[in-house]
């Protein structure tokens, strides 16, 4: 993940975790990646790839602040160093406010895939996605999207699911699908510890006891470890379940939600296609504007710096012992509570940066989103099994629509999805009559509502 402007952005979104990164740099005057660093990165990155399609991901800050000329140089270096047997593709994540017709012509001509950050209709988007004067940015983003559409640039939408828009899932989904025509929708949960500006994940002290309010919309605990704009776990689970139901009934096969696609792969027994739900991580390093390389863009803190591309090769940093340990820690530090969970195969403890809570047994490392993810994975289980069965039989997953019409797949009621304590010997929502100790096995995707 390349951040050629570092943390510099033309907006000042309330929930942005990256703007504060500028405090880690002594030189706060030069926020543009030099041509030398750009060329060195592209040459080394291409040389290390053993795949036919080499993907470059440009993010920020706001990368379009660099102007078209920077990316013209990037494309030039890519053509210079890419062997004829391979091809390069680029994706650009942007807030969209600077996308005029010239930008969009360039993006179209060079086949960039564009990710647009937008949090739903104006009443929801403008709450947190504001400019430096505190004004909403919705109209500028929509103007950029219309320019993309006019120039036939392929784009996706990325929505940060925060405290507010999480309570309006269908408003968000219908707006993205119907008003913007987005066919590829990413939903990223907003989880920010209160000390995120100064303290790296893994370095903070967990509270003696903390659980988010058990019911959605209840007041936050006085011991809350997250910012006030972070999504509530229960709201997040309900948000995903509601959108999944809408997608299942109307959009399966025509609208793509990476979270759902990834889940289907895991129900098929495949490894996760996203680092959040992988068993280990450490493969999504970040390259800053000055050539510094960090373990992950959520870990851009001094203690997670792996070196600088001006002094070390990418390979040295990516395959360093430090980075290997960082990736394995995700699995090695998983609480026993999670290892006993029957949806472990799908969750794998989610992102380590969100492991802010203690388990009911008092063990540190429970993911803040646990209750919401638990609700979501159980909600989609019957449908994922049916889709996986269709795919294994060589048929399209969309075939389950006939089962939906005939109502042959049981739907788990939301009321039954509160996660029980590991100490409790309660029945699980599959209603098979077995108690928890004799019910499910955690590592078998096929076992969620079948194994006894």
C-alpha positions in Angstrom: 0.0 0.0 0.0 1.7 3.2 -1.2 1.0 6.5 0.5 2.8 9.1 -1.7 1.5 12.1 0.3 1.9 10.5 3.7 -0.9 11.7 6.0 -1.6 14.9 4.1 -5.2 15.4 3.0 -7.4 18.3 1.9 -10.1 17.1 4.3 -10.3 16.8 8.0 -12.6 13.8 8.6 -13.5 13.5 12.3 -12.7 9.8 12.5 -9.5 9.8 10.4 -6.7 7.8 12.1 -4.1 9.0 9.6 -3.9 12.8 9.9 -2.1 12.6 13.2 0.7 10.6 11.6 2.4 13.9 10.6 3.5 14.2 14.2 5.9 11.3 13.7 7.9 13.2 11.0 10.6 15.8 11.7 10.4 17.3 8.2 6.8 18.6 7.9 7.5 20.6 4.7 8.0 17.9 2.1 5.1 15.5 1.8 5.6 14.5 -1.8 7.3 11.1 -2.6 10.5 11.9 -4.6 11.0 10.5 -8.1 14.0 8.5 -6.8 11.9 6.8 -4.1 9.0 6.2 -6.6 11.3 4.6 -9.2 13.1 2.5 -6.6 9.8 1.2 -5.2 8.3 0.4 -8.6 11.4 -1.4 -9.9 11.8 -3.5 -6.7 8.1 -4.2 -6.4 7.7 -5.5 -9.9 10.9 -7.5 -9.7 9.6 -9.4 -6.6 6.3 -10.4 -8.1 5.8 -13.9 -9.3 2.2 -13.4 -10.6 1.0 -12.4 -14.0 -1.0 -9.3 -12.8 0.9 -6.9 -10.6 -1.3 -4.6 -8.5 -0.3 -1.2 -7.2 -2.5 0.3 -4.5 -2.2 4.1 -4.0 -3.7 5.6 -0.9 -3.2 8.4 1.5 -3.8 10.9 3.0 -5.2 12.1 -0.3 -3.1 10.9 -3.2 -4.7 13.2 -5.8 -3.1 16.2 -4.1 0.1 15.2 -6.0 -1.5 16.0 -9.3 -1.7 14.0 -12.5 2.0 14.5 -13.3 3.0 12.3 -10.4 1.0 9.4 -11.6 2.1 9.9 -15.1 5.6 9.3 -13.8 4.4 6.2 -11.9 2.8 4.8 -15.1 6.0 5.5 -17.0 8.2 3.6 -14.5 5.7 0.7 -14.5 6.0 0.4 -18.3 9.7 0.7 -18.0 10.2 -2.1 -15.6 7.3 -4.5 -16.2 8.3 -7.5 -18.4 6.2 -8.1 -21.5 4.9 -11.4 -20.0 3.1 -9.6 -17.2 0.8 -6.6 -16.7 0.3 -3.9 -14.2 -3.0 -2.7 -12.8 -3.5 0.3 -10.5 -6.1 1.1 -7.9 -6.5 4.6 -6.3 -8.4 5.3 -3.1 -9.6 8.9 -2.9 -12.1 11.1 -1.2 -13.2 12.1 -4.7 -13.3 15.9 -4.1 -10.5 16.8 -6.6 -11.6 14.5 -9.4 -12.2 16.9 -12.3 -12.6 15.9 -16.0 -8.8 16.0 -16.6 -8.2 13.6 -13.7 -10.9 11.3 -14.9 -9.6 11.2 -18.5 -6.2 10.2 -17.1 -7.7 7.5 -14.9 -9.8 6.1 -17.8 -6.9 6.1 -20.3 -4.6 4.3 -17.8 -7.4 2.0 -16.6 -7.2 2.9 -12.9 -9.7 1.3 -10.6 -10.9 4.1 -8.3 -12.2 3.6 -4.8 -14.4 6.4 -3.6 -14.8 7.1 0.2 -18.5 7.9 0.9 -20.5 7.2 4.0 -24.0 7.2 2.6 -26.6 9.9 1.7 -25.7 13.5 2.6 -27.3 13.5 6.0 -25.0 10.7 7.1 -21.9 11.4 5.0 -21.5 15.1 6.2 -21.5 14.2 9.9 -17.9 13.1 9.9 -16.5 13.6 6.4 -15.8 17.3 6.6 -13.3 19.7 5.2 -10.8 21.8 7.2 -13.5 24.4 7.9 -15.8 21.7 9.3 -18.1 21.8 6.3 -19.6 18.7 4.8 -18.0 17.4 1.6 -20.9 15.4 0.1 -21.5 17.7 -2.9 -17.9 17.7 -3.9 -17.7 13.9 -3.7 -20.8 13.5 -5.8 -19.3 15.9 -8.4 -16.2 13.7 -8.6 -18.3 10.6 -9.0 -20.3 12.1 -11.8 -17.0 13.0 -13.6 -15.9 9.4 -13.2 -19.1 8.2 -14.7 -18.9 10.6 -17.5 -15.4 9.4 -18.4 -16.4 5.7 -17.9 -13.9 5.1 -15.1 -14.6 2.0 -13.1 -15.1 2.8 -9.4 -16.0 1.1 -6.2 -17.4 2.6 -3.0 -15.8 2.4 0.5 -18.0 3.2 3.4 -16.7 3.7 6.9 -19.4 2.2 9.2 -19.4 4.5 12.2 -21.5 5.2 15.3 -24.2 7.0 13.3 -24.6 5.5 9.8 -24.5 2.0 11.3 -28.1 2.6 12.5 -29.3 3.3 9.0 -28.1 0.2 7.0 -30.8 0.3 4.3 -30.5 4.0 3.8 -26.8 3.5 3.2 -27.1 0.5 1.0 -30.0 1.8 -1.2 -28.1 5.1 -1.7 -24.9 3.4 -2.8 -26.7 0.9 -5.0 -29.5 3.1 -6.5 -28.3 6.7 -6.4 -24.6 6.1 -7.2 -25.0 2.8 -9.2 -22.2 1.2 -7.2 -21.8 -2.5 -7.8 -18.9 -3.1 -5.5 -19.4 -2.0 -2.0 -16.8 -2.1 0.8 -17.8 -1.6 4.4 -15.1 -0.8 6.9 -15.9 -0.6 10.6 -14.7 2.5 12.5 -12.9 1.3 15.6 -10.5 3.9 17.1 -9.1 3.6 20.6 -9.2 6.9 22.5 -5.4 7.0 22.6 -4.9 6.1 18.9 -2.9 9.3 18.2 -0.1 8.4 20.5 -0.2 4.6 21.3 0.3 1.8 18.9 -2.0 -1.2 18.9 -0.6 -3.9 21.2 1.1 -1.3 23.5 -1.9 -0.1 25.4 -3.0 -1.6 28.7 -6.4 -3.3 28.6 -8.9 -2.2 31.3 -9.5 -4.6 34.2 -13.0 -5.2 32.9 -14.8 -3.7 30.0 -17.6 -4.8 27.8 -19.5 -2.6 25.3 -23.2 -2.1 26.3 -24.9 -5.4 25.7 -27.7 -3.9 23.7 -27.3 -1.5 20.8 -27.9 2.2 21.4 -27.3 2.0 25.2 -25.0 4.6 26.7 -21.3 3.7 26.4 -19.5 2.3 29.4 -17.6 4.9 31.4 -14.6 2.8 30.8 -14.9 3.0 27.1 -11.7 2.4 25.3 -12.9 3.8 21.9 -13.7 7.2 20.5 -17.3 8.4 20.6 -17.6 8.1 16.8 -16.6 4.4 16.8 -19.3 1.9 15.7 -21.0 0.0 18.5 -20.4 -3.8 18.0 -24.1 -4.7 18.2 -25.0 -1.9 15.7 -22.2 -3.2 13.4 -23.6 -6.7 13.5 -27.1 -5.6 12.8 -25.9 -3.3 10.0 -24.2 -6.3 8.2 -27.1 -8.7 8.8 -29.6 -6.2 7.4 -27.6 -5.4 4.3 -26.9 -9.1 3.8 -30.7 -9.9 3.8 -31.3 -7.1 1.3 -28.5 -8.3 -0.9 -29.6 -11.9 -0.7 -33.2 -11.1 -1.7 -32.5 -8.6 -4.5 -28.8 -8.3 -5.6 -27.0 -11.6 -5.3 -24.9 -12.0 -8.5 -25.3 -8.4 -9.5 -23.9 -6.4 -6.5 -20.7 -7.5 -4.8 -19.8 -6.9 -1.2 -16.3 -8.2 -0.5 -17.2 -9.1 3.1 -19.8 -11.5 1.7 -17.6 -12.9 -1.0 -14.8 -13.5 1.5 -17.2 -15.3 3.9 -18.4 -17.6 1.1 -14.8 -18.5 0.4 -14.3 -19.4 4.0 -17.5 -21.5 4.1 -15.9 -23.3 1.1 -12.8 -24.0 3.2 -10.6 -21.5 1.3 -8.2 -19.0 3.0 -9.5 -15.5 3.6 -9.0 -13.1 0.7 -8.7 -10.2 3.2 -6.2 -9.7 6.0 -8.8 -8.9 8.6 -10.1 -12.5 8.6 -6.9 -14.4 7.8 -5.3 -16.6 10.4 -2.1 -14.6 10.2 -1.4 -11.1 8.8 1.7 -9.1 7.9 1.3 -9.1 4.2 -0.2 -5.6 3.8 2.8 -3.3 4.5 2.6 0.4 4.0 5.2 2.6 2.1 5.2 6.2 3.2 6.1 9.3 1.1 9.7 9.4 2.5 10.4 5.7 1.7 9.7 4.4 5.2 8.1 1.0 5.3 5.7 0.0 8.2 4.2 -3.3 9.2 0.7 -2.2 8.2 -1.0 1.1 7.5 -2.8 0.7 10.9 0.6 0.3 12.6 2.4 3.4 11.3 4.1 4.0 14.6 7.9 4.2 15.2 8.1 0.8 16.8 6.6 -0.8 13.7 8.9 0.8 11.2 10.7 -1.9 9.2 13.2 0.4 7.5 13.5 2.7 4.6 13.6 1.8 0.9 16.5 4.2 0.4 18.6 2.0 2.7 17.1 -1.5 2.5 15.4 -3.5 -0.2 11.7 -4.2 0.0 12.5 -7.9 0.2 14.7 -7.4 3.3 11.9 -5.5 5.1 9.0 -7.7 4.0 10.7 -11.0 4.8 12.4 -9.7 8.0 12.1 -11.7 11.2 10.3 -8.7 12.8 7.6 -8.8 10.2 7.2 -12.6 10.3 6.7 -12.4 14.1 4.2 -9.5 13.6 2.2 -11.7 11.2 2.2 -14.8 13.4 1.3 -12.8 16.5 -2.2 -12.5 15.2 -2.7 -16.3 15.6 -0.4 -16.8 18.6 -2.0 -14.2 20.8 -5.6 -15.3 20.1 -7.4 -15.7 23.4 -8.5 -19.2 24.4 -12.1 -17.9 24.3 -11.7 -17.3 20.6 -10.1 -20.7 20.0 -13.2 -22.3 21.4 -15.5 -20.3 19.2 -17.4 -22.2 16.5 -17.0 -19.3 14.0 -13.3 -19.0 14.5 -12.7 -20.3 10.9 -14.6 -17.2 9.6 -13.3 -14.6 12.0 -9.9 -15.6 13.2 -10.1 -12.8 15.8 -10.5 -10.1 13.1 -7.9 -7.3 13.0 -5.4 -7.3 15.9 -5.7 -3.5 16.1 -9.3 -4.0 17.4 -8.4 -6.5 20.1 -9.2 -4.0 22.9 -11.3 -6.0 25.4 -10.9 -8.8 27.9 -12.8 -12.1 27.6 -15.4 -13.1 30.2 -12.6 -15.1 31.7 -10.4 -12.0 32.0 -8.0 -12.9 29.3 -6.8 -9.9 27.2 -7.1 -9.8 23.4 -10.8 -10.0 22.7 -11.9 -8.1 19.6 -14.0 -5.1 20.2 -16.3 -6.2 17.4 -16.7 -9.7 18.7 -20.4 -9.6 19.6 -21.4 -8.0 16.2 -19.3 -10.4 14.1 -20.6 -13.3 16.1 -24.2 -12.2 15.2 -23.3 -11.7 11.6 -21.6 -15.0 11.0 -24.4 -17.0 12.6 -27.0 -15.0 10.7 -25.4 -15.8 7.3 -24.6 -19.5 8.1 -27.6 -21.2 6.5 -27.3 -19.2 3.3 -23.5 -19.7 3.1 -23.9 -23.4 3.4 -26.4 -23.5 0.6 -24.2 -21.3 -1.7 -21.2 -23.4 -0.9 -23.2 -26.5 -1.8 -24.3 -25.0 -5.1 -20.7 -24.1 -6.0 -19.3 -27.5 -5.1 -21.9 -29.0 -7.4 -20.7 -26.8 -10.2 -23.8 -24.6 -10.1 -23.9 -20.8 -9.6 -24.5 -19.6 -6.0 -27.4 -17.5 -7.2 -29.4 -20.8 -7.4 -30.2 -20.4 -3.8 -32.8 -17.8 -4.8 -35.2 -20.6 -5.5 -34.8 -21.8 -2.0 -35.3 -18.3 -0.7 -38.6 -18.1 -2.6 -39.7 -21.5 -1.2 -38.4 -20.6 2.3 -36.6 -23.9 2.6 -33.6 -22.4 4.6 -34.2 -21.6 8.2 -33.4 -18.0 9.3 -31.9 -17.5 12.8 -33.9 -14.9 14.7 -31.8 -11.9 15.8 -33.1 -12.4 19.4 -31.3 -15.7 19.6 -27.9 -14.3 18.6 -26.5 -12.8 21.8 -23.3 -14.6 22.4 -23.3 -16.6 25.7 -20.4 -16.6 28.1 -18.0 -19.5 27.7 -18.8 -20.5 31.2 -22.5 -20.9 30.5 -23.8 -24.3 29.5 -26.6 -23.0 27.2 -28.2 -24.1 24.0 -27.0 -22.5 20.8 -29.4 -21.0 18.3 -29.3 -24.0 15.9 -32.0 -25.5 18.2 -30.5 -29.0 17.9 -31.2 -29.7 21.6 -27.5 -30.1 22.5 -25.7 -28.1 25.1 -22.7 -26.0 24.2 -20.1 -28.5 25.4 -21.4 -31.2 23.1 -22.6 -29.0 20.3 -20.2 -27.5 17.8 -16.6 -27.8 16.8 -14.8 -24.6 16.1 -12.6 -25.3 13.1 -15.0 -27.0 10.7 -16.9 -24.7 8.4 -19.5 -27.4 7.8 -20.2 -27.9 11.4 -21.9 -24.7 12.5 -25.3 -26.2 12.6 -24.7 -29.8 11.8 -21.9 -31.3 14.0 -23.0 -32.6 17.4 
